Amino acid sequence: MPIVTIKITDEGVTTQQKNQLIKGATELLEKVLNKNPAHTFVLIEEISTDNWGVSGESVSVRRERQKKIII
């Protein structure tokens, strides 16, 4: 029983896109590992950009700085 967790930021991912991720991950496990899709679970965790960091700062801070540079 495979369980796949996909973590993404909560920045406007549509239900359709999430469905594509679920379908694609399920198909990949079936193709590569011969796993039964009926027993494959895919979890999508949406994480606030305040709670996702890189290079010592949150993604929210980085995005805000990028907006100021563009303007």
ZADO-1210 file (C-alpha; in nm, 4 decimals, padded with zeros to 6 digits):
<atoms>
<atom x="00.0000" y="00.0000" z="00.0000" code="MET" pos="1"/>
<atom x="00.2047" y="00.2975" z="-00.1224" code="PRO" pos="2"/>
<atom x="00.1451" y="00.6383" z="00.0294" code="ILE" pos="3"/>
<atom x="00.2798" y="00.9376" z="-00.1611" code="VAL" pos="4"/>
<atom x="00.2935" y="01.2809" z="00.0000" code="THR" pos="5"/>
<atom x="00.3280" y="01.5850" z="-00.2232" code="ILE" pos="6"/>
<atom x="00.4042" y="01.9125" z="-00.0461" code="LYS" pos="7"/>
<atom x="00.3357" y="02.2377" z="-00.2279" code="ILE" pos="8"/>
<atom x="00.2908" y="02.6002" z="-00.1287" code="THR" pos="9"/>
<atom x="-00.0660" y="02.7268" z="-00.1024" code="ASP" pos="10"/>
<atom x="-00.0459" y="02.9594" z="-00.3986" code="GLU" pos="11"/>
<atom x="-00.3542" y="02.9024" z="-00.6091" code="GLY" pos="12"/>
<atom x="-00.3151" y="02.5422" z="-00.7164" code="VAL" pos="13"/>
<atom x="-00.6450" y="02.4422" z="-00.8741" code="THR" pos="14"/>
<atom x="-00.8485" y="02.1321" z="-00.8039" code="THR" pos="15"/>
<atom x="-00.7781" y="02.0224" z="-01.1603" code="GLN" pos="16"/>
<atom x="-00.4022" y="02.0514" z="-01.1057" code="GLN" pos="17"/>
<atom x="-00.4278" y="01.8542" z="-00.7823" code="LYS" pos="18"/>
<atom x="-00.6245" y="01.5835" z="-00.9616" code="ASN" pos="19"/>
<atom x="-00.3506" y="01.5682" z="-01.2255" code="GLN" pos="20"/>
<atom x="-00.0865" y="01.5261" z="-00.9533" code="LEU" pos="21"/>
<atom x="-00.2852" y="01.2452" z="-00.7913" code="ILE" pos="22"/>
<atom x="-00.3402" y="01.0691" z="-01.1223" code="LYS" pos="23"/>
<atom x="00.0204" y="01.1120" z="-01.2329" code="GLY" pos="24"/>
<atom x="00.1696" y="00.9845" z="-00.9060" code="ALA" pos="25"/>
<atom x="-00.0648" y="00.6853" z="-00.9092" code="THR" pos="26"/>
<atom x="00.0207" y="00.6010" z="-01.2699" code="GLU" pos="27"/>
<atom x="00.3933" y="00.6338" z="-01.1994" code="LEU" pos="28"/>
<atom x="00.3785" y="00.3870" z="-00.9096" code="LEU" pos="29"/>
<atom x="00.1783" y="00.1462" z="-01.1214" code="GLU" pos="30"/>
<atom x="00.4225" y="00.1719" z="-01.4127" code="LYS" pos="31"/>
<atom x="00.7518" y="00.1649" z="-01.2206" code="VAL" pos="32"/>
<atom x="00.6691" y="-00.0515" z="-00.9184" code="LEU" pos="33"/>
<atom x="00.3671" y="-00.2446" z="-01.0504" code="ASN" pos="34"/>
<atom x="00.1537" y="-00.1118" z="-00.7634" code="LYS" pos="35"/>
<atom x="-00.2218" y="-00.1519" z="-00.7720" code="ASN" pos="36"/>
<atom x="-00.3844" y="00.1915" z="-00.8150" code="PRO" pos="37"/>
<atom x="-00.6710" y="00.0826" z="-00.5895" code="ALA" pos="38"/>
<atom x="-00.4211" y="00.0533" z="-00.3044" code="HIS" pos="39"/>
<atom x="-00.2225" y="00.3700" z="-00.3755" code="THR" pos="40"/>
<atom x="-00.2848" y="00.6776" z="-00.1613" code="PHE" pos="41"/>
<atom x="-00.1726" y="01.0269" z="-00.2606" code="VAL" pos="42"/>
<atom x="-00.1764" y="01.3107" z="-00.0083" code="LEU" pos="43"/>
<atom x="-00.1315" y="01.6722" z="-00.1090" code="ILE" pos="44"/>
<atom x="-00.0224" y="01.9059" z="00.1675" code="GLU" pos="45"/>
<atom x="-00.0543" y="02.2759" z="00.0982" code="GLU" pos="46"/>
<atom x="00.1845" y="02.4776" z="00.3113" code="ILE" pos="47"/>
<atom x="00.1657" y="02.8496" z="00.3739" code="SER" pos="48"/>
<atom x="00.4575" y="03.0393" z="00.2245" code="THR" pos="49"/>
<atom x="00.5124" y="03.1747" z="00.5783" code="ASP" pos="50"/>
<atom x="00.5944" y="02.8173" z="00.6803" code="ASN" pos="51"/>
<atom x="00.8240" y="02.7322" z="00.3878" code="TRP" pos="52"/>
<atom x="01.1785" y="02.8645" z="00.3918" code="GLY" pos="53"/>
<atom x="01.4862" y="02.8639" z="00.1738" code="VAL" pos="54"/>
<atom x="01.8236" y="03.0326" z="00.2177" code="SER" pos="55"/>
<atom x="01.7363" y="03.1412" z="00.5689" code="GLY" pos="56"/>
<atom x="01.4108" y="03.3213" z="00.4979" code="GLU" pos="57"/>
<atom x="01.0471" y="03.2389" z="00.4344" code="SER" pos="58"/>
<atom x="00.9123" y="03.2165" z="00.0833" code="VAL" pos="59"/>
<atom x="00.6681" y="03.4963" z="00.1759" code="SER" pos="60"/>
<atom x="00.9577" y="03.7327" z="00.2493" code="VAL" pos="61"/>
<atom x="01.1389" y="03.6348" z="-00.0704" code="ARG" pos="62"/>
<atom x="00.8274" y="03.6842" z="-00.2835" code="ARG" pos="63"/>
<atom x="00.7560" y="04.0240" z="-00.1268" code="GLU" pos="64"/>
<atom x="01.1126" y="04.1350" z="-00.2006" code="ARG" pos="65"/>
<atom x="01.0800" y="04.0149" z="-00.5621" code="GLN" pos="66"/>
<atom x="00.7605" y="04.2190" z="-00.6061" code="LYS" pos="67"/>
<atom x="00.9454" y="04.5329" z="-00.4952" code="LYS" pos="68"/>
<atom x="01.2253" y="04.4674" z="-00.7446" code="ILE" pos="69"/>
<atom x="00.9784" y="04.4239" z="-01.0315" code="ILE" pos="70"/>
<atom x="00.7881" y="04.7425" z="-00.9493" code="ILE" pos="71"/>
</atoms>
